């Protein structure tokens, strides 16, 4: 079942820092910023690179609550937000270990919020 935004999974709001690396027609693009929310299927991030567009493949290196992960992503949408951009990302072929780590983070964050 999908929510009102068309998502299959509930997103959990959280805070963490990240570095983004995606491939474009002009080469690799880098960005830094924060992770805003997380679900089993993806995340929303805030970055400071205007060249990031929907449909780019890459990865995010993220630190959340002392946990560091490197996750493969595909950018799905980009929205301007003042001098930064909010980017919706879908996870792209996560390893079993990364799936487990994301689910553990979601469980821990949900327990803290409740």
Beta strands, then each sheet from edge to edge (+ up, - down):
strand 1: 12-24
strand 2: 27-38
strand 3: 42-47
strand 4: 57-64
strand 5: 67-81
strand 6: 84-91
sheet 1: 1+ 2- 3+ 6- 5+ 4- 1+
end
